[in-house]
Amino acid sequence: MNDQAGRATRAFRFGVVAPILSDMATWRDRVRRIADSGYSTLLMPDVPTWQPALGPTLATAAALSDLRIGSWVYAAALREPWSTAWEAHSLSVLTEGRFEMGIGAGRPGIEVELGQPVVSPAERRTRMRDTVAALRTFDGPDLHTPVVMAVSGPKSQALALEVADAVTFVLATDDDRVETTKRVRDFAGRTDIELAQHVAAVGDSPAPFMAAPNLDTAALRAADSLVILPSDPAAAAEEIQRRREEIGFSYFVIGANFADTLAPMVAKLAGQ
């Protein structure tokens, strides 16, 4: 049992955010290598115009291996609930249950950058709720597409408690371990929901599409932030085990540029 919250200890699983940053042959090789290294899930960011569309890319990845696939994460500021739910349900059906829908409010201002109308925080939450509701309708009684919800404040956390299967916390870069631990424990004490950790940087390198490229990794370490891991696989494994024991995190999502380096850690911890 988890001593902090009385929760059953979940097995570790590891996801990789793998945007297409190369030619297709190189990306396909990377997907196969990720699948062979013990990772459970291949994820794609929702960044219109910068990448091929999320749905077709994930379908392609699913055909290359038996990995689970998922969105990390659909941006509610850019998406209408019905169409997002239909895409998510379709990916679940086409992969025979290997898809998980990650959804969040979306980065502030992302819709304006793409020439779309401003979407308020309240409307973003409404879209998130409506998307999950539509997904459950499409799934019907015989399919349950897992939902991972990215949350920040108390209102999005309350929504996740109602409708999500897992949650990842949007952490500010200056949040330290003590602050994050209290925040996550307060949430986790009300539910047995799976807790996911978005890892924005490993060592001195931020991950593409998971953090700003000018992220100050030295400041993260000085703040004892949880959005960074050590680059040494043994040290990373020790840190991840600590986070599960002390806080309850069991699902860790890293960038594809770290997948090979951390593969020994994943092989050791996956399934524990």
N, C-alpha and C positions, 0 to 999 in steps of 0.2 A: 504493500500500500504506500501511497505518497504520504509522508509524515505530515506535510503541511496542510493538506486539505482533506485527507481521508479518502482520496480518489484512487481507484484501481490504476496501477501503473500500466500505461499503454506501451505497446511495442514501438520502437523507433521506426519512422519511415522518412525518406529523403526525396525531395523534389528538386528538379533542375529547371530553371528558366533558360530556355535555349532559343533566343531569337536568331533569325537568319542573318548573319553578318559576313557571309562568305559566299562562294559559289555553291550550288545545290549539292554537288558530289561531296564536298567537304562537310556540309551540314548533315547530309545523310550518314556519313561515316561517324560523325559526332553522336548522332542519335543512337546508332547501333552500339557505340562504345559505352554510352551512358547506360543503355539497357543491360550490357554485359557486366556492369560494375556494381550492381546491387541497388541502384536507385529505383524507386517505386514509380515515380511520376515525372513525365515531361510536360513542362508548362510553357505557355506563350503569353507575352504581354499584349495588351490591347492598345496599340499605338497606330492609329490610322495614318496612312500615307508614308510612314517610315518603314513599314514591314508589309509583307503579304498578309492578307486578311487572316485573322486568328483561326476561324473555323476550318477552312481548307488546309491550312498549315498543320493543324492538329490532326486532321484526318489522314494527311500524308504520313505524319510521324507514327500514328497508330498502325498503319499498314507496314511499317518497317520493323516493328518489334511488338512484343507483348506488354510493353509499358502501359501504365495508366497515363492518361493525358488530362490536361486541364487548362483553364484560363487563369492567368495571374496578373491582373484580374480584369473582368469586364468592367468598364468605366460607366457607371450609371449616367454621368453627365453627358455621354455621347450616344446613349442607346435607349431605344424604346422597349418597354418591358415585353410586349408580345413577341416581337421579332427575336429578341435575345433569348427568351425562353424556348422558342421554336428551334433556334439553332442549337441550344444546349441539349434539348431533348433529342434532336436528330443525331447529335454526336454520341449520346448515350446509346441510342438504338444501333447506330452503325458500328460502334465499337463493342457491342454486347455488354454494356455496363462498365466500360473502362474509363468513362469521362467523369470528371468532377468540375462543377461550376464554381469558380472563384468570382466574386463580385464585390465591388466597393463603390464608393461615391465618385471616385475619379479625382485626379490631381486638380487643385484649385486653378481655375483659369484655362484648363485644357480645351474647353469647348470654344472659348473666345479665340484662342490661337488657331483653331480650325475653322473660324468664320461662322460659328454657330451661336444662337442666343444664349445669354447667361442662364444658368440653371442654379437655383438657390440650394443651400444645404438641405432644406426641408423637402424640396422636390426631388433631390437626389435620393434621399431616404425613401420617399414614396415610390420612386421607380425601383429601388432595390426590393422593397416589399412586394410590389406588383409583379416583378420579374419572377420571384420565387413562387408566388401564388400561381402564376400562369404555368410555370414549369411543373408544379405538382398536378395541375389539371391535365397537361399534356402527358405526363408520365402515367397517370391513372393508377389503379391499384396494384399493378404488376411490376412497376419499375420505380426506383427511388434514386434519382440523380443526386449524389452528395453535393451539398452547398458549403463552400468555404467563404466566409464573409470577412472582409477587411473592415476594421472598426477603429474609431478614434475616441470620440466623446461618449458620454453616457447615453445619448439617444440612439446612436448606432449600436452600442453595446446591448441596449435593451431589445432592439430589433433582432440582433443575432441570437439572443436568448430564445426568442420566439420561433425563428424560422431556420436557423443554420445548423449544420452538422459539425462544423469546425469554425474556428475563428483565428484570424491573424491580426495582431495589434499594430496600428500605424504609429511607430515610435519616432519622436523627435530625436535629432542627432545628439542633443544635449541631455536626454533622459539617462540617468545613471541606473546602475543595477538595483539600488534600493528602491528608487521610485517605480521602476518597471515591475519589480517583484511585487510590491504592494498593489499596484494597479491590476496585475494579472491575477493575483491571489483573490482579491476582492471580487473579481468577476467569476473566477473558477469556483469559488465557494458556493455559487448558486446553481451550478449545473455540472454535468459530466461531459460537457462538450470537449471535442479534441482541440488542443491548443497548438497553433502553428507559429513558427518563428521565421520571419523574413530576414535573411542575412544579406545586408547590402554590401559588405566588404569582407575580404579575407586578407590578412596581412596588411600590406600597403596598397592594395588594389580594390577599387570599387567595381561592382559588377555592372556591365551595360544593361540599361533599362531597369535597374534595381536601385540605383542611387545616382546622384549628380556626379559627373566625371571629375569635378573638383572637390569632391568630398574630402575633408581633412581627417584622415585615418589616425593621425597622431592625437588629435583632439578627442576622437572616439575612445581611444585607449585610455587617455587621461581621465575621461569621464566615466570609465568602466561601463561603457555602453554595451548593450546586448545586440546591437545591429552589426557587430563585427566579430569575427572569429580569428584565432591564430592561424597562420599559414602552415605550421607544422601539424601534420595529421594526428600525431599522438596528443599534442596539446589541445587540438580542436576536439578530439574525442573526449578528453577529460572535461573540457568546458561544457560540451553538450550533455554529458552525463550529469554534471552538476546542475545544469538548467532543468533537466527533467526531475531530478531529485528535489531541488529546492523550490521550483516554480510550477512544474507540470508540463512544460513544453515537450512534445514528442515528435512533431512533424517539423522538419527543418528544410527550408527552401533556399537554395544557393544559386549563384550564377553559373552558367555553363563553362565560363573560363576557369572555374575552380574545380570542375568535375573530376578531371584526371588527377589533380593533386590530392584531393580529398577522398579518392576512391578507396585507398586502404582503410581509412576511417569508416567509410560507409560499409565496406565488406565486414568489418569487425562488429559494427553496432546494429546493422539491419537485422530486424527480427528479435532483438533482445527485449 
